[in-house]
Amino acid sequence: MLSRFPHINVRVFTVLVIVSLPLYALAAIMVLGTGQAQFREAYGLQLTETAQQVAATIDSYVFRRVIDVSILTKVPDVRAAAAAGNKVPLDIGKARALDAAWIARPVATAAASGILGNPASHFLSGVVANDRIYREIIVTDREGRLVAASGVCSDYIQSDEAWWKEAFHDGVQGRVSVSDVTFDESAQSHAIEIAMPVSDPQGEQLAGVLKVVADVRELLAVAAGVRSGRLGEAFIIREDGSVVFSQRGVGGKTRFFAADLLRERMKSFASGDPQSSVHFSARNQDGRSYLVGVAPSQLGASYPHLDWMVAVTQAEEDLFAPARVQMWRMLALFGLIAGLVLAIAAWFSVRLAASPVGKDTHLSEHPAVPRIE
């Protein structure tokens, strides 16, 4: 016996199709959303790794410069200049008069003093001439009086400067001082100041302090070379949220757009919270959403002025642009399929609802067929 094809209720079929297509679209959106969340997490970790690499490079650069400066403090001419300065009794009135004259007429006063003509000054000027990262090097005695310099500096008495006080410290051993990025008036450049105690020729007592003004071009070029997408960039920021450097230049008074959120995340990270994360999403002043990966610098542990962090950003509109294009294409495809199915269902409904032309649709009576006994 031939099986008959089951009858399909076109109207019920059409209703089910209309109801199911939005559910399919919703499921597709949920799958794409889950995929985007996983992609955001993976890319956030990648941004954090990039920030860690930049922070490690910055740390190694600064530590290497500190080692270079420590070598300068051991040069015999430098030690001899500091020791020679201490042999001159301190006359406060004379020192202040020389300082005032130096500030008023630095070139003439420096030439008259003879400070720039001693062997230590000749050595330091040669160092600056051969390494342009060093913008200025000066040496003082225990009283803060200038005894050698690579060139004409802004004043004679240095003992009132914060870097000198920090490097001189207890006057016995002294300690290394590294400043934040500042604009140095003498060197006329954005720089960090590295100050270090200088021992006497016998290496037994603290004889003075040496300070190097180091240009930050190489240091900040590390962050400038990081590009993440069309709108992403790397920032060096302080713990208070102010920007040390970005690709727009030295930060000045600029504040990082996600400073408050960053500070909260870093507190959680420092507290050892296992759920803490050093990457997050934040919006800038224009309302554009960014994915931010953060890594702390290790410089602050040794030099309190350098409480820096590195943040690498990536605009989410760039990050998810390919996925969103695919989502809209999928939704368009669902819409096309829905329209096609509805059109076919409507066509079949009309065809099945129409009566056959030229035929009576009522039942016909037929004469009874006689039975054969």
GUMAR-134510 format. One record per residue (C-alpha): residue in three letters; residue number from 1; x, y, z. Coordinates in Angstrom, 1 decimal, decimal comma. Layout:
N
@r=ALA | k=NUM | xx=X | yy=Y | zz=Z
...
This chain:
373
@r=MET | k=1 | xx=0,0 | yy=0,0 | zz=0,0
@r=LEU | k=2 | xx=1,3 | yy=3,5 | zz=-0,9
@r=SER | k=3 | xx=1,9 | yy=5,8 | zz=2,1
@r=ARG | k=4 | xx=0,2 | yy=9,1 | zz=1,9
@r=PHE | k=5 | xx=2,2 | yy=12,3 | zz=2,5
@r=PRO | k=6 | xx=1,0 | yy=13,8 | zz=5,8
@r=HIS | k=7 | xx=-1,1 | yy=16,9 | zz=5,6
@r=ILE | k=8 | xx=0,7 | yy=20,2 | zz=6,7
@r=ASN | k=9 | xx=-1,3 | yy=22,9 | zz=8,4
@r=VAL | k=10 | xx=0,3 | yy=25,9 | zz=6,6
@r=ARG | k=11 | xx=-1,0 | yy=28,4 | zz=9,1
@r=VAL | k=12 | xx=0,4 | yy=26,6 | zz=12,1
@r=PHE | k=13 | xx=3,7 | yy=26,1 | zz=10,3
@r=THR | k=14 | xx=3,8 | yy=29,8 | zz=9,5
@r=VAL | k=15 | xx=3,1 | yy=30,8 | zz=13,1
@r=LEU | k=16 | xx=5,9 | yy=28,5 | zz=14,4
@r=VAL | k=17 | xx=8,3 | yy=29,9 | zz=11,9
@r=ILE | k=18 | xx=7,5 | yy=33,5 | zz=12,9
@r=VAL | k=19 | xx=7,9 | yy=32,6 | zz=16,6
@r=SER | k=20 | xx=11,1 | yy=30,6 | zz=16,1
@r=LEU | k=21 | xx=13,1 | yy=33,0 | zz=13,9
@r=PRO | k=22 | xx=13,4 | yy=35,7 | zz=16,6
@r=LEU | k=23 | xx=14,5 | yy=33,0 | zz=19,1
@r=TYR | k=24 | xx=17,2 | yy=31,9 | zz=16,6
@r=ALA | k=25 | xx=18,3 | yy=35,5 | zz=16,3
@r=LEU | k=26 | xx=18,4 | yy=35,9 | zz=20,0
@r=ALA | k=27 | xx=20,4 | yy=32,7 | zz=20,4
@r=ALA | k=28 | xx=22,9 | yy=33,9 | zz=17,8
@r=ILE | k=29 | xx=23,3 | yy=37,3 | zz=19,6
@r=MET | k=30 | xx=23,9 | yy=35,5 | zz=22,9
@r=VAL | k=31 | xx=26,5 | yy=33,3 | zz=21,3
@r=LEU | k=32 | xx=28,2 | yy=36,3 | zz=19,8
@r=GLY | k=33 | xx=28,0 | yy=38,1 | zz=23,1
@r=THR | k=34 | xx=29,6 | yy=35,3 | zz=24,9
@r=GLY | k=35 | xx=32,3 | yy=35,1 | zz=22,3
@r=GLN | k=36 | xx=33,0 | yy=38,8 | zz=22,6
@r=ALA | k=37 | xx=33,2 | yy=38,5 | zz=26,4
@r=GLN | k=38 | xx=35,8 | yy=35,7 | zz=26,1
@r=PHE | k=39 | xx=37,7 | yy=37,7 | zz=23,4
@r=ARG | k=40 | xx=37,6 | yy=40,8 | zz=25,7
@r=GLU | k=41 | xx=39,1 | yy=38,7 | zz=28,5
@r=ALA | k=42 | xx=41,8 | yy=37,2 | zz=26,3
@r=TYR | k=43 | xx=42,7 | yy=40,6 | zz=24,7
@r=GLY | k=44 | xx=42,7 | yy=42,2 | zz=28,1
@r=LEU | k=45 | xx=45,4 | yy=39,7 | zz=29,3
@r=GLN | k=46 | xx=47,4 | yy=40,5 | zz=26,1
@r=LEU | k=47 | xx=47,2 | yy=44,3 | zz=26,9
@r=THR | k=48 | xx=48,3 | yy=43,6 | zz=30,4
@r=GLU | k=49 | xx=51,3 | yy=41,5 | zz=29,1
@r=THR | k=50 | xx=52,2 | yy=44,4 | zz=26,8
@r=ALA | k=51 | xx=52,0 | yy=46,8 | zz=29,8
@r=GLN | k=52 | xx=54,3 | yy=44,5 | zz=31,8
@r=GLN | k=53 | xx=56,8 | yy=44,4 | zz=29,0
@r=VAL | k=54 | xx=56,8 | yy=48,3 | zz=28,8
@r=ALA | k=55 | xx=57,1 | yy=48,6 | zz=32,6
@r=ALA | k=56 | xx=60,0 | yy=46,1 | zz=32,7
@r=THR | k=57 | xx=61,8 | yy=48,0 | zz=29,9
@r=ILE | k=58 | xx=61,4 | yy=51,3 | zz=31,8
@r=ASP | k=59 | xx=62,6 | yy=49,8 | zz=35,0
@r=SER | k=60 | xx=65,7 | yy=48,4 | zz=33,4
@r=TYR | k=61 | xx=66,4 | yy=51,7 | zz=31,6
@r=VAL | k=62 | xx=66,3 | yy=53,7 | zz=34,9
@r=PHE | k=63 | xx=68,3 | yy=51,1 | zz=36,9
@r=ARG | k=64 | xx=70,9 | yy=51,1 | zz=34,1
@r=ARG | k=65 | xx=71,2 | yy=54,9 | zz=34,3
@r=VAL | k=66 | xx=71,6 | yy=54,7 | zz=38,0
@r=ILE | k=67 | xx=74,5 | yy=52,3 | zz=37,6
@r=ASP | k=68 | xx=76,1 | yy=54,6 | zz=35,0
@r=VAL | k=69 | xx=75,8 | yy=57,5 | zz=37,5
@r=SER | k=70 | xx=77,3 | yy=55,4 | zz=40,3
@r=ILE | k=71 | xx=80,4 | yy=54,8 | zz=38,0
@r=LEU | k=72 | xx=80,8 | yy=58,6 | zz=37,6
@r=THR | k=73 | xx=80,9 | yy=59,1 | zz=41,3
@r=LYS | k=74 | xx=83,9 | yy=56,8 | zz=41,5
@r=VAL | k=75 | xx=86,0 | yy=58,7 | zz=39,0
@r=PRO | k=76 | xx=89,2 | yy=60,0 | zz=40,8
@r=ASP | k=77 | xx=88,9 | yy=63,6 | zz=39,4
@r=VAL | k=78 | xx=85,3 | yy=63,8 | zz=40,7
@r=ARG | k=79 | xx=86,2 | yy=62,6 | zz=44,1
@r=ALA | k=80 | xx=89,2 | yy=64,9 | zz=44,2
@r=ALA | k=81 | xx=87,1 | yy=67,9 | zz=43,3
@r=ALA | k=82 | xx=84,6 | yy=67,2 | zz=46,1
@r=ALA | k=83 | xx=87,4 | yy=66,6 | zz=48,6
@r=ALA | k=84 | xx=89,1 | yy=69,9 | zz=47,6
@r=GLY | k=85 | xx=85,9 | yy=71,8 | zz=48,1
@r=ASN | k=86 | xx=85,6 | yy=70,6 | zz=51,6
@r=LYS | k=87 | xx=89,1 | yy=72,0 | zz=52,4
@r=VAL | k=88 | xx=87,8 | yy=75,5 | zz=51,9
@r=PRO | k=89 | xx=86,1 | yy=76,8 | zz=55,2
@r=LEU | k=90 | xx=82,5 | yy=77,7 | zz=54,8
@r=ASP | k=91 | xx=81,8 | yy=81,4 | zz=54,7
@r=ILE | k=92 | xx=78,0 | yy=81,8 | zz=54,5
@r=GLY | k=93 | xx=78,1 | yy=85,4 | zz=53,5
@r=LYS | k=94 | xx=80,7 | yy=84,9 | zz=50,8
@r=ALA | k=95 | xx=78,9 | yy=81,8 | zz=49,5
@r=ARG | k=96 | xx=75,5 | yy=83,6 | zz=49,3
@r=ALA | k=97 | xx=77,1 | yy=86,6 | zz=47,5
@r=LEU | k=98 | xx=78,7 | yy=84,3 | zz=44,9
@r=ASP | k=99 | xx=75,3 | yy=82,5 | zz=44,5
@r=ALA | k=100 | xx=73,5 | yy=85,8 | zz=43,9
@r=ALA | k=101 | xx=76,1 | yy=86,8 | zz=41,4
@r=TRP | k=102 | xx=75,9 | yy=83,4 | zz=39,7
@r=ILE | k=103 | xx=72,2 | yy=83,7 | zz=39,3
@r=ALA | k=104 | xx=72,4 | yy=87,3 | zz=37,9
@r=ARG | k=105 | xx=75,4 | yy=86,6 | zz=35,6
@r=PRO | k=106 | xx=75,9 | yy=82,9 | zz=35,3
@r=VAL | k=107 | xx=78,4 | yy=82,8 | zz=32,4
@r=ALA | k=108 | xx=80,6 | yy=85,6 | zz=33,7
@r=THR | k=109 | xx=80,6 | yy=84,4 | zz=37,3
@r=ALA | k=110 | xx=81,3 | yy=80,8 | zz=36,3
@r=ALA | k=111 | xx=84,3 | yy=81,9 | zz=34,3
@r=ALA | k=112 | xx=85,6 | yy=84,1 | zz=37,1
@r=SER | k=113 | xx=85,2 | yy=81,4 | zz=39,7
@r=GLY | k=114 | xx=87,4 | yy=78,9 | zz=37,7
@r=ILE | k=115 | xx=85,1 | yy=76,0 | zz=38,7
@r=LEU | k=116 | xx=84,5 | yy=75,0 | zz=35,0
@r=GLY | k=117 | xx=88,3 | yy=74,8 | zz=34,4
@r=ASN | k=118 | xx=89,3 | yy=72,1 | zz=36,8
@r=PRO | k=119 | xx=89,9 | yy=68,5 | zz=35,7
@r=ALA | k=120 | xx=86,6 | yy=67,2 | zz=37,0
@r=SER | k=121 | xx=84,6 | yy=69,8 | zz=35,0
@r=HIS | k=122 | xx=86,6 | yy=68,9 | zz=31,9
@r=PHE | k=123 | xx=85,8 | yy=65,2 | zz=32,4
@r=LEU | k=124 | xx=82,1 | yy=65,9 | zz=33,0
@r=SER | k=125 | xx=81,8 | yy=68,2 | zz=29,9
@r=GLY | k=126 | xx=83,3 | yy=65,4 | zz=27,9
@r=VAL | k=127 | xx=80,7 | yy=62,9 | zz=29,2
@r=VAL | k=128 | xx=77,9 | yy=65,2 | zz=28,3
@r=ALA | k=129 | xx=79,3 | yy=65,9 | zz=24,8
@r=ASN | k=130 | xx=79,6 | yy=62,2 | zz=24,1
@r=ASP | k=131 | xx=76,2 | yy=61,1 | zz=25,5
@r=ARG | k=132 | xx=73,5 | yy=63,6 | zz=24,8
@r=ILE | k=133 | xx=71,1 | yy=61,9 | zz=27,2
@r=TYR | k=134 | xx=73,1 | yy=63,5 | zz=29,9
@r=ARG | k=135 | xx=72,1 | yy=67,2 | zz=29,7
@r=GLU | k=136 | xx=73,9 | yy=68,4 | zz=32,8
@r=ILE | k=137 | xx=76,2 | yy=66,9 | zz=35,5
@r=ILE | k=138 | xx=77,2 | yy=68,8 | zz=38,6
@r=VAL | k=139 | xx=79,2 | yy=68,0 | zz=41,8
@r=THR | k=140 | xx=79,0 | yy=69,7 | zz=45,1
@r=ASP | k=141 | xx=81,0 | yy=69,4 | zz=48,4
@r=ARG | k=142 | xx=79,5 | yy=68,5 | zz=51,7
@r=GLU | k=143 | xx=78,1 | yy=72,1 | zz=52,2
@r=GLY | k=144 | xx=76,3 | yy=72,1 | zz=48,8
@r=ARG | k=145 | xx=78,7 | yy=74,4 | zz=47,1
@r=LEU | k=146 | xx=79,4 | yy=73,8 | zz=43,5
@r=VAL | k=147 | xx=82,9 | yy=72,3 | zz=42,8
@r=ALA | k=148 | xx=82,6 | yy=70,9 | zz=39,3
@r=ALA | k=149 | xx=80,1 | yy=71,0 | zz=36,4
@r=SER | k=150 | xx=79,7 | yy=70,0 | zz=32,8
@r=GLY | k=151 | xx=78,6 | yy=73,5 | zz=31,9
@r=VAL | k=152 | xx=77,1 | yy=76,7 | zz=33,3
@r=CYS | k=153 | xx=74,3 | yy=75,8 | zz=35,6
@r=SER | k=154 | xx=71,6 | yy=78,0 | zz=37,2
@r=ASP | k=155 | xx=73,1 | yy=78,6 | zz=40,7
@r=TYR | k=156 | xx=76,1 | yy=78,1 | zz=42,9
@r=ILE | k=157 | xx=74,5 | yy=76,9 | zz=46,2
@r=GLN | k=158 | xx=72,7 | yy=73,5 | zz=45,8
@r=SER | k=159 | xx=72,1 | yy=72,6 | zz=49,4
@r=ASP | k=160 | xx=68,6 | yy=74,1 | zz=49,4
@r=GLU | k=161 | xx=67,5 | yy=71,7 | zz=46,6
@r=ALA | k=162 | xx=65,3 | yy=68,7 | zz=47,5
@r=TRP | k=163 | xx=67,5 | yy=66,3 | zz=45,5
@r=TRP | k=164 | xx=70,6 | yy=67,4 | zz=47,3
@r=LYS | k=165 | xx=69,0 | yy=67,0 | zz=50,8
@r=GLU | k=166 | xx=67,8 | yy=63,5 | zz=49,8
@r=ALA | k=167 | xx=71,1 | yy=62,3 | zz=48,4
@r=PHE | k=168 | xx=73,1 | yy=63,8 | zz=51,3
@r=HIS | k=169 | xx=70,7 | yy=62,2 | zz=53,7
@r=ASP | k=170 | xx=72,5 | yy=61,6 | zz=57,0
@r=GLY | k=171 | xx=75,8 | yy=63,0 | zz=55,9
@r=VAL | k=172 | xx=77,5 | yy=59,7 | zz=56,6
@r=GLN | k=173 | xx=76,5 | yy=57,3 | zz=53,8
@r=GLY | k=174 | xx=74,0 | yy=59,3 | zz=51,8
@r=ARG | k=175 | xx=71,6 | yy=57,6 | zz=49,4
@r=VAL | k=176 | xx=70,6 | yy=57,5 | zz=45,8
@r=SER | k=177 | xx=67,8 | yy=59,9 | zz=44,8
@r=VAL | k=178 | xx=65,8 | yy=59,6 | zz=41,5
@r=SER | k=179 | xx=63,2 | yy=62,3 | zz=40,7
@r=ASP | k=180 | xx=60,0 | yy=62,1 | zz=38,7
@r=VAL | k=181 | xx=60,0 | yy=63,6 | zz=35,2
@r=THR | k=182 | xx=60,3 | yy=67,4 | zz=35,5
@r=PHE | k=183 | xx=61,2 | yy=70,3 | zz=33,2
@r=ASP | k=184 | xx=64,8 | yy=71,2 | zz=34,1
@r=GLU | k=185 | xx=65,3 | yy=75,0 | zz=33,7
@r=SER | k=186 | xx=69,1 | yy=74,7 | zz=33,4
@r=ALA | k=187 | xx=69,0 | yy=71,9 | zz=30,8
@r=GLN | k=188 | xx=65,8 | yy=73,2 | zz=29,2
@r=SER | k=189 | xx=64,4 | yy=69,7 | zz=28,7
@r=HIS | k=190 | xx=62,1 | yy=67,2 | zz=30,3
@r=ALA | k=191 | xx=64,3 | yy=65,0 | zz=32,4
@r=ILE | k=192 | xx=64,8 | yy=62,9 | zz=35,5
@r=GLU | k=193 | xx=67,4 | yy=63,9 | zz=38,1
@r=ILE | k=194 | xx=69,7 | yy=61,2 | zz=39,5
@r=ALA | k=195 | xx=71,6 | yy=62,3 | zz=42,6
@r=MET | k=196 | xx=74,2 | yy=60,2 | zz=44,4
@r=PRO | k=197 | xx=76,7 | yy=60,6 | zz=47,2
@r=VAL | k=198 | xx=80,4 | yy=61,0 | zz=46,3
@r=SER | k=199 | xx=83,0 | yy=59,6 | zz=48,6
@r=ASP | k=200 | xx=86,4 | yy=61,1 | zz=49,3
@r=PRO | k=201 | xx=89,5 | yy=59,7 | zz=47,4
@r=GLN | k=202 | xx=90,0 | yy=57,1 | zz=50,1
@r=GLY | k=203 | xx=86,4 | yy=56,0 | zz=49,9
@r=GLU | k=204 | xx=85,8 | yy=56,3 | zz=53,6
@r=GLN | k=205 | xx=83,7 | yy=59,4 | zz=54,1
@r=LEU | k=206 | xx=81,0 | yy=61,3 | zz=52,2
@r=ALA | k=207 | xx=82,7 | yy=64,2 | zz=50,4
@r=GLY | k=208 | xx=79,8 | yy=65,6 | zz=48,4
@r=VAL | k=209 | xx=76,9 | yy=64,9 | zz=45,9
@r=LEU | k=210 | xx=76,9 | yy=64,3 | zz=42,2
@r=LYS | k=211 | xx=73,7 | yy=65,1 | zz=40,2
@r=VAL | k=212 | xx=72,9 | yy=64,0 | zz=36,6
@r=VAL | k=213 | xx=70,1 | yy=65,6 | zz=34,6
@r=ALA | k=214 | xx=69,1 | yy=62,8 | zz=32,1
@r=ASP | k=215 | xx=66,9 | yy=63,5 | zz=29,2
@r=VAL | k=216 | xx=63,8 | yy=61,2 | zz=29,1
@r=ARG | k=217 | xx=63,6 | yy=60,8 | zz=25,3
@r=GLU | k=218 | xx=64,8 | yy=57,3 | zz=25,3
@r=LEU | k=219 | xx=62,8 | yy=56,4 | zz=28,3
@r=LEU | k=220 | xx=59,5 | yy=57,7 | zz=26,9
@r=ALA | k=221 | xx=60,2 | yy=56,3 | zz=23,4
@r=VAL | k=222 | xx=59,5 | yy=52,9 | zz=24,9
@r=ALA | k=223 | xx=55,9 | yy=53,9 | zz=25,5
@r=ALA | k=224 | xx=55,6 | yy=55,9 | zz=22,3
@r=GLY | k=225 | xx=56,4 | yy=52,9 | zz=20,2
@r=VAL | k=226 | xx=53,4 | yy=50,9 | zz=21,5
@r=ARG | k=227 | xx=50,4 | yy=51,0 | zz=19,2
@r=SER | k=228 | xx=47,2 | yy=49,0 | zz=19,8
@r=GLY | k=229 | xx=44,8 | yy=49,5 | zz=17,0
@r=ARG | k=230 | xx=43,7 | yy=52,8 | zz=15,5
@r=LEU | k=231 | xx=43,0 | yy=54,6 | zz=18,7
@r=GLY | k=232 | xx=45,0 | yy=52,7 | zz=21,4
@r=GLU | k=233 | xx=48,2 | yy=53,9 | zz=23,0
@r=ALA | k=234 | xx=50,4 | yy=53,4 | zz=26,0
@r=PHE | k=235 | xx=50,4 | yy=55,8 | zz=29,1
@r=ILE | k=236 | xx=52,9 | yy=56,1 | zz=31,9
@r=ILE | k=237 | xx=50,9 | yy=57,3 | zz=34,8
@r=ARG | k=238 | xx=51,5 | yy=58,1 | zz=38,5
@r=GLU | k=239 | xx=49,7 | yy=56,5 | zz=41,4
@r=ASP | k=240 | xx=47,5 | yy=59,7 | zz=41,7
@r=GLY | k=241 | xx=46,3 | yy=59,3 | zz=38,1
@r=SER | k=242 | xx=48,3 | yy=62,1 | zz=36,6
@r=VAL | k=243 | xx=50,0 | yy=61,3 | zz=33,2
@r=VAL | k=244 | xx=53,8 | yy=61,2 | zz=33,1
@r=PHE | k=245 | xx=53,8 | yy=60,5 | zz=29,4
@r=SER | k=246 | xx=51,6 | yy=59,5 | zz=26,5
@r=GLN | k=247 | xx=51,9 | yy=59,6 | zz=22,7
@r=ARG | k=248 | xx=50,8 | yy=63,2 | zz=22,9
@r=GLY | k=249 | xx=53,9 | yy=64,1 | zz=24,8
@r=VAL | k=250 | xx=54,9 | yy=64,7 | zz=28,4
@r=GLY | k=251 | xx=51,8 | yy=64,7 | zz=30,5
@r=GLY | k=252 | xx=52,1 | yy=67,9 | zz=32,5
@r=LYS | k=253 | xx=48,8 | yy=68,3 | zz=34,5
@r=THR | k=254 | xx=46,9 | yy=65,8 | zz=32,3
@r=ARG | k=255 | xx=44,9 | yy=63,2 | zz=34,1
@r=PHE | k=256 | xx=44,3 | yy=59,6 | zz=32,9
@r=PHE | k=257 | xx=40,7 | yy=59,2 | zz=31,9
@r=ALA | k=258 | xx=40,3 | yy=56,0 | zz=33,9
@r=ALA | k=259 | xx=42,3 | yy=57,1 | zz=36,9
@r=ASP | k=260 | xx=39,7 | yy=56,4 | zz=39,6
@r=LEU | k=261 | xx=38,8 | yy=52,9 | zz=38,3
@r=LEU | k=262 | xx=42,5 | yy=52,1 | zz=37,8
@r=ARG | k=263 | xx=43,3 | yy=53,1 | zz=41,4
@r=GLU | k=264 | xx=40,5 | yy=50,8 | zz=42,7
@r=ARG | k=265 | xx=41,7 | yy=47,8 | zz=40,6
@r=MET | k=266 | xx=45,3 | yy=48,3 | zz=41,7
@r=LYS | k=267 | xx=44,3 | yy=48,4 | zz=45,3
@r=SER | k=268 | xx=42,5 | yy=45,0 | zz=44,9
@r=PHE | k=269 | xx=45,5 | yy=43,7 | zz=43,0
@r=ALA | k=270 | xx=47,9 | yy=44,8 | zz=45,8
@r=SER | k=271 | xx=45,6 | yy=43,3 | zz=48,5
@r=GLY | k=272 | xx=46,0 | yy=39,9 | zz=46,9
@r=ASP | k=273 | xx=42,3 | yy=39,5 | zz=46,0
@r=PRO | k=274 | xx=42,2 | yy=36,4 | zz=43,8
@r=GLN | k=275 | xx=39,3 | yy=37,8 | zz=41,8
@r=SER | k=276 | xx=41,1 | yy=41,1 | zz=41,1
@r=SER | k=277 | xx=42,1 | yy=42,0 | zz=37,6
@r=VAL | k=278 | xx=44,5 | yy=44,4 | zz=36,1
@r=HIS | k=279 | xx=42,5 | yy=44,9 | zz=32,9
@r=PHE | k=280 | xx=39,1 | yy=46,5 | zz=32,7
@r=SER | k=281 | xx=36,8 | yy=48,5 | zz=30,4
@r=ALA | k=282 | xx=36,4 | yy=52,3 | zz=30,9
@r=ARG | k=283 | xx=35,0 | yy=55,2 | zz=29,0
@r=ASN | k=284 | xx=36,9 | yy=58,4 | zz=28,2
@r=GLN | k=285 | xx=35,6 | yy=61,9 | zz=28,2
@r=ASP | k=286 | xx=34,1 | yy=61,5 | zz=24,8
@r=GLY | k=287 | xx=32,1 | yy=58,4 | zz=25,8
@r=ARG | k=288 | xx=34,2 | yy=56,0 | zz=23,8
@r=SER | k=289 | xx=34,8 | yy=52,7 | zz=25,5
@r=TYR | k=290 | xx=38,3 | yy=51,4 | zz=25,9
@r=LEU | k=291 | xx=39,8 | yy=48,1 | zz=27,1
@r=VAL | k=292 | xx=42,7 | yy=48,9 | zz=29,5
@r=GLY | k=293 | xx=45,6 | yy=46,7 | zz=30,6
@r=VAL | k=294 | xx=47,7 | yy=47,9 | zz=33,5
@r=ALA | k=295 | xx=51,1 | yy=46,9 | zz=35,0
@r=PRO | k=296 | xx=52,9 | yy=48,5 | zz=37,9
@r=SER | k=297 | xx=56,5 | yy=49,6 | zz=37,7
@r=GLN | k=298 | xx=59,0 | yy=48,3 | zz=40,2
@r=LEU | k=299 | xx=60,8 | yy=51,6 | zz=40,5
@r=GLY | k=300 | xx=58,6 | yy=52,9 | zz=43,3
@r=ALA | k=301 | xx=60,0 | yy=50,3 | zz=45,7
@r=SER | k=302 | xx=63,5 | yy=51,7 | zz=45,4
@r=TYR | k=303 | xx=62,7 | yy=55,4 | zz=44,5
@r=PRO | k=304 | xx=59,5 | yy=56,7 | zz=46,1
@r=HIS | k=305 | xx=59,2 | yy=59,5 | zz=43,5
@r=LEU | k=306 | xx=58,7 | yy=57,0 | zz=40,7
@r=ASP | k=307 | xx=55,4 | yy=55,5 | zz=41,7
@r=TRP | k=308 | xx=54,6 | yy=54,8 | zz=38,1
@r=MET | k=309 | xx=52,3 | yy=52,5 | zz=36,3
@r=VAL | k=310 | xx=51,9 | yy=51,6 | zz=32,6
@r=ALA | k=311 | xx=48,5 | yy=51,5 | zz=31,0
@r=VAL | k=312 | xx=47,9 | yy=50,2 | zz=27,5
@r=THR | k=313 | xx=44,5 | yy=51,0 | zz=25,9
@r=GLN | k=314 | xx=42,6 | yy=49,6 | zz=23,0
@r=ALA | k=315 | xx=39,3 | yy=51,1 | zz=21,7
@r=GLU | k=316 | xx=36,6 | yy=48,5 | zz=21,8
@r=GLU | k=317 | xx=35,1 | yy=49,8 | zz=18,6
@r=ASP | k=318 | xx=38,3 | yy=48,7 | zz=16,9
@r=LEU | k=319 | xx=38,6 | yy=45,5 | zz=18,8
@r=PHE | k=320 | xx=35,1 | yy=44,2 | zz=18,1
@r=ALA | k=321 | xx=34,6 | yy=45,8 | zz=14,7
@r=PRO | k=322 | xx=35,0 | yy=42,5 | zz=12,8
@r=ALA | k=323 | xx=32,7 | yy=40,5 | zz=15,2
@r=ARG | k=324 | xx=30,0 | yy=43,2 | zz=14,9
@r=VAL | k=325 | xx=30,2 | yy=43,2 | zz=11,2
@r=GLN | k=326 | xx=29,6 | yy=39,4 | zz=11,3
@r=MET | k=327 | xx=26,7 | yy=39,8 | zz=13,7
@r=TRP | k=328 | xx=24,9 | yy=42,3 | zz=11,5
@r=ARG | k=329 | xx=25,4 | yy=40,1 | zz=8,5
@r=MET | k=330 | xx=24,0 | yy=37,1 | zz=10,4
@r=LEU | k=331 | xx=21,0 | yy=39,2 | zz=11,5
@r=ALA | k=332 | xx=20,5 | yy=40,3 | zz=7,9
@r=LEU | k=333 | xx=20,6 | yy=36,7 | zz=6,8
@r=PHE | k=334 | xx=18,0 | yy=35,7 | zz=9,4
@r=GLY | k=335 | xx=15,8 | yy=38,6 | zz=8,2
@r=LEU | k=336 | xx=16,2 | yy=37,4 | zz=4,6
@r=ILE | k=337 | xx=15,3 | yy=33,8 | zz=5,5
@r=ALA | k=338 | xx=12,3 | yy=35,0 | zz=7,5
@r=GLY | k=339 | xx=11,0 | yy=37,0 | zz=4,7
@r=LEU | k=340 | xx=11,5 | yy=34,2 | zz=2,2
@r=VAL | k=341 | xx=9,8 | yy=31,6 | zz=4,4
@r=LEU | k=342 | xx=6,9 | yy=34,0 | zz=5,1
@r=ALA | k=343 | xx=6,5 | yy=34,7 | zz=1,4
@r=ILE | k=344 | xx=6,5 | yy=30,9 | zz=0,5
@r=ALA | k=345 | xx=4,0 | yy=30,2 | zz=3,3
@r=ALA | k=346 | xx=1,7 | yy=32,9 | zz=2,2
@r=TRP | k=347 | xx=1,8 | yy=31,7 | zz=-1,4
@r=PHE | k=348 | xx=1,0 | yy=28,1 | zz=-0,4
@r=SER | k=349 | xx=-1,8 | yy=29,4 | zz=1,8
@r=VAL | k=350 | xx=-3,4 | yy=31,3 | zz=-1,0
@r=ARG | k=351 | xx=-3,0 | yy=28,3 | zz=-3,4
@r=LEU | k=352 | xx=-4,5 | yy=25,8 | zz=-1,0
@r=ALA | k=353 | xx=-7,3 | yy=28,1 | zz=0,0
@r=ALA | k=354 | xx=-8,4 | yy=28,6 | zz=-3,7
@r=SER | k=355 | xx=-11,2 | yy=26,4 | zz=-5,1
@r=PRO | k=356 | xx=-10,4 | yy=24,3 | zz=-8,2
@r=VAL | k=357 | xx=-11,7 | yy=26,0 | zz=-11,3
@r=GLY | k=358 | xx=-14,6 | yy=24,3 | zz=-13,2
@r=LYS | k=359 | xx=-15,2 | yy=21,6 | zz=-10,6
@r=ASP | k=360 | xx=-17,9 | yy=21,1 | zz=-8,0
@r=THR | k=361 | xx=-16,4 | yy=20,8 | zz=-4,6
@r=HIS | k=362 | xx=-19,6 | yy=19,1 | zz=-3,2
@r=LEU | k=363 | xx=-19,8 | yy=15,4 | zz=-2,9
@r=SER | k=364 | xx=-21,6 | yy=13,7 | zz=-5,9
@r=GLU | k=365 | xx=-24,1 | yy=10,8 | zz=-5,5
@r=HIS | k=366 | xx=-23,5 | yy=7,7 | zz=-7,5
@r=PRO | k=367 | xx=-26,0 | yy=4,9 | zz=-8,2
@r=ALA | k=368 | xx=-25,6 | yy=1,9 | zz=-6,1
@r=VAL | k=369 | xx=-23,8 | yy=-1,0 | zz=-7,5
@r=PRO | k=370 | xx=-25,9 | yy=-4,2 | zz=-7,4
@r=ARG | k=371 | xx=-24,5 | yy=-7,1 | zz=-5,4
@r=ILE | k=372 | xx=-23,9 | yy=-10,3 | zz=-7,1
@r=GLU | k=373 | xx=-25,1 | yy=-13,3 | zz=-5,0
